[in-house]
Amino acid sequence: MLEEDDENIELWYLGGVACLSTTPPDATTSVEYLAKAYEMFEANREYCVENEMEFENQSEMDLVVSHLEMANEILSSSSSESSTSQQNNPTQEET
């Protein structure tokens, strides 16, 4: 879908949320998709400010930020767990 309509913010957002909903969550891809949605919202917001228009998508943008924070927390915790695992198992080679 994104290949056909890569300028649709909602598709980027939904893709990011879907990646968080998998087991285990695909936080890396989620961050990529949600960051793209955020960039698009930010460009839209800047356009509105420059043209003295009301930005009507703040609540949607806030949802993107919330999910982006969640995905980054998952990445942080998985990287911490990976470091701890390697420290606890010195015979494990680092990749």
Secondary structure, 3 states (H helix, E strand, C coil): CCCCCCCCHHHHHHHHHHHHHCCCCCHHHHHHHHHHHHHHHHHHHHHHHHCCCCCCCHHHHHHHHHHHHHHHHHHHHHHHHHHHHHHHCCCCCCC
